[in-house]
Amino acid sequence: MPDNPRGWEHQQVRARLLPDAYGTPCPRCGKPMLKGQDLDLGHTVDVADGATGPGDRIEHTSCNRSDGATAQQRRSQFNPSREW
């Protein structure tokens, strides 16, 4: 498992939620989350969309990071100060 750069609170929440996540569906893709898979502590509302804090659910790493990237792309495409 890769080192987590997020800090103590993030690591504690992940450690608490992870055991109950095994065998349940990923909230993003619906496929089961299994021991041995890369799993992240994710946010119901993506960080790119304004979420703060350590996260609130376990997700597949690939689902979490691809959806986060998608949210970031949405934000960068919308620039309210852009003049037309």
C-alpha positions, 0 to 999 in steps of 0.5 A: 500500500502506498504511503499516505501523504494526507496526515494523521486524521485522514489515516485514522478515518481510513483505518476505521472505515476500511474493515467494513468496506471489504465486500461492499460495493464501491460507491462510485462504480458499484463493483465490490471492494476486496482485500488486496485492492488499492482502496482510498478514503474518498469524499462524497463531494469531491475535493475539486468541488469544495470538500474539506476534511479527511474524507468520509467513505472508502472507494477504489483508488482508480474510481476516486482518482478518476472522478476527482480528476473529472471534477477538477476538469469541470472546474477549470472549464468554468471560469466565471471571470472569463469574458466572451 
